[in-house]
Amino acid sequence: MNVLKTIKRILIGIVLVIFFAFTVTMTILLLNYNKFGITQFDDTSLLIIKNGFSSETYKKGSLVIVESKPVKNYQIGEEAFVYHLDGKGGFDIQLGTIGQIHEEDNAITFSNGETYSDDFIIGTGEKIYPDLGTYLGVIESKWGFLFIILVPNFFLFVYQLYSLIVEIKYGKEEDYTESKNE
């Protein structure tokens, strides 16, 4: 019987370590949102493709690792992601082909004529993970974070509190089961 308890404790411990590592990772991703609501670490952004682009490379639901670089390092004909501000104070993400590079103004112009300064350039896609963006988008959403991370942590906290109260009231579990068997 002690072997089964040990195996159970080891398995529960492994699951809890994985869950807490997942929780910490997701919290780090959320804490590194930039002012546009995109996870960004220095020059690397994690871009979730929510709408399909005209490009065959980037499909809806993909996660794209986007690398930013100085304007002078972009090439004409290269595809780049930018933040496009709408008239209502919001933004969306645009993908375009670079038509001109303006090093003196720190800006690029897409082949359709739209010009973006360095502040609005996200960068070029380096790696694509199909369908991973859908899952990450659900987890990073308000409701996803609530039900996948916060609620289970709350139940773990309540369970630990309950265990502490039982231990204080009745002593250790071994003491309780021994007195019950006598």
VOGU-3710 file (C-alpha; in Angstrom, 3 decimals, decimal comma):
1> mnvlktikri> 0,000/0,000/0,000  2,885/2,389/0,709  4,250/1,778/-2,814  0,984/2,946/-4,376  0,940/6,051/-2,166  4,515/6,834/-3,190  3,729/6,385/-6,890  0,611/8,545/-6,499  2,609/11,308/-4,785  5,303/11,185/-7,475
11> ligivlviff> 2,739/11,401/-10,298  0,859/14,243/-8,599  4,174/16,026/-8,029  5,121/15,689/-11,704  1,722/16,996/-12,842  1,938/19,935/-10,434  5,465/20,839/-11,549  4,374/20,770/-15,207  1,259/22,824/-14,425  3,183/25,451/-12,449
21> aftvtmtill> 5,887/25,659/-15,161  3,087/26,203/-17,689  1,527/28,852/-15,441  4,805/30,727/-15,000  5,529/30,573/-18,745  2,117/31,937/-19,669  2,391/34,680/-17,056  5,773/35,720/-18,463  4,287/35,855/-21,962  1,424/38,047/-20,729
31> lnynkfgitq> 3,705/40,344/-18,741  5,799/40,984/-21,854  2,971/42,511/-23,883  4,004/45,667/-25,701  1,764/48,734/-26,043  -0,050/47,039/-28,957  -0,915/43,884/-26,989  1,655/41,610/-28,664  4,147/39,518/-26,681  7,603/40,962/-27,325
41> fddtslliik> 11,057/40,040/-26,013  13,616/42,658/-27,130  13,564/42,396/-30,958  11,461/39,218/-31,117  7,662/39,285/-31,212  5,237/36,368/-30,986  2,586/37,201/-33,543  -0,658/35,230/-33,659  -2,231/35,331/-37,115  -5,907/36,009/-36,407
51> ngfssetykk> -6,911/36,955/-39,943  -5,606/35,395/-43,104  -3,246/37,558/-45,145  -3,024/37,612/-48,891  0,264/35,745/-48,524  0,234/31,944/-48,801  2,971/31,722/-46,173  0,954/32,982/-43,203  -2,254/31,052/-42,506  -4,928/31,920/-39,965
61> gslviveskp> -4,152/30,381/-36,560  -0,385/30,262/-37,053  2,166/31,544/-34,576  4,890/33,569/-36,280  8,179/34,470/-34,640  8,873/37,973/-35,967  12,332/39,533/-35,768  12,726/43,300/-35,806  15,837/44,900/-37,221  17,094/48,381/-38,075
71> vknyqigeea> 15,451/49,922/-41,146  18,721/49,869/-43,102  18,809/46,042/-42,846  15,470/45,488/-44,618  15,529/44,543/-48,283  13,256/45,742/-51,067  10,819/42,947/-51,931  10,904/41,494/-48,416  7,600/40,926/-46,569  7,247/42,817/-43,285
81> fvyhldgkgg> 4,613/43,043/-40,561  3,527/46,471/-39,301  1,014/47,955/-36,872  -1,595/49,830/-38,902  -3,539/52,441/-36,908  -7,167/52,920/-37,827  -9,063/56,211/-37,396  -10,747/55,059/-34,162  -7,588/54,765/-32,070  -7,266/51,008/-32,594
91> fdiqlgtigq> -4,838/49,068/-34,710  -4,528/45,971/-36,798  -1,553/44,092/-38,129  -0,718/44,433/-41,819  1,621/42,428/-43,976  3,168/44,047/-47,012  6,010/43,873/-49,439  8,658/46,549/-48,981  8,838/48,847/-52,004  11,141/51,569/-50,689
101> iheednaitf> 13,441/52,058/-47,721  13,906/55,544/-46,245  16,966/55,293/-44,012  17,103/59,050/-43,356  13,505/59,016/-42,021  13,788/55,589/-40,389  10,790/54,345/-42,365  9,723/51,884/-45,036  7,130/52,148/-47,790  5,155/49,156/-48,957
111> sngetysddf> 4,650/48,538/-52,646  1,029/49,753/-52,223  2,335/53,203/-51,165  1,730/53,085/-47,391  4,659/54,360/-45,340  5,448/53,237/-41,781  7,999/54,609/-39,350  10,279/52,376/-37,325  7,923/52,637/-34,307  5,201/50,757/-36,199
121> iigtgekiyp> 7,358/48,122/-37,924  7,095/44,726/-36,212  9,608/42,968/-38,450  9,915/39,992/-40,753  8,634/36,499/-40,101  11,436/34,110/-39,209  9,643/30,936/-38,039  6,067/29,772/-38,508  4,249/27,288/-36,278  0,937/26,280/-37,908
131> dlgtylgvie> -2,138/26,173/-35,626  -0,084/26,918/-32,486  -1,286/30,512/-32,548  -4,886/29,386/-32,067  -4,020/27,602/-28,824  -1,798/30,413/-27,585  -4,514/32,936/-28,416  -7,051/31,020/-26,317  -4,673/30,706/-23,376  -3,630/34,379/-23,526
141> skwgflfiil> -7,228/35,586/-23,726  -8,876/36,894/-20,556  -11,273/33,971/-20,241  -8,666/31,390/-21,223  -6,231/32,637/-18,607  -9,010/32,682/-16,024  -10,241/29,124/-16,600  -6,960/27,430/-17,564  -4,637/29,049/-15,037  -6,362/31,042/-12,299
151> vpnfflfvyq> -9,286/28,731/-11,437  -7,120/25,581/-11,074  -4,643/27,556/-8,951  -7,514/28,749/-6,766  -8,722/25,153/-6,268  -5,171/24,040/-5,407  -4,960/26,855/-2,859  -8,317/25,883/-1,312  -7,258/22,218/-1,180  -3,978/23,120/0,530
161> lysliveiky> -5,851/25,307/3,007  -8,270/22,447/3,716  -5,349/20,034/4,208  -3,701/22,455/6,613  -6,898/22,840/8,660  -7,397/19,044/8,808  -3,787/18,562/9,889  -4,072/21,209/12,603  -7,367/19,787/13,862  -6,603/16,051/13,672
171> gkeedytesk> -2,816/15,875/13,439  -0,911/14,193/10,635  -2,782/11,912/8,253  -0,865/8,881/9,524  -1,891/9,674/13,107  -5,520/10,045/12,022  -5,610/6,711/10,139  -3,858/4,857/12,970  -6,311/6,149/15,592  -9,204/5,296/13,283
181> ne> -7,993/1,678/12,840  -7,662/1,112/16,607
//
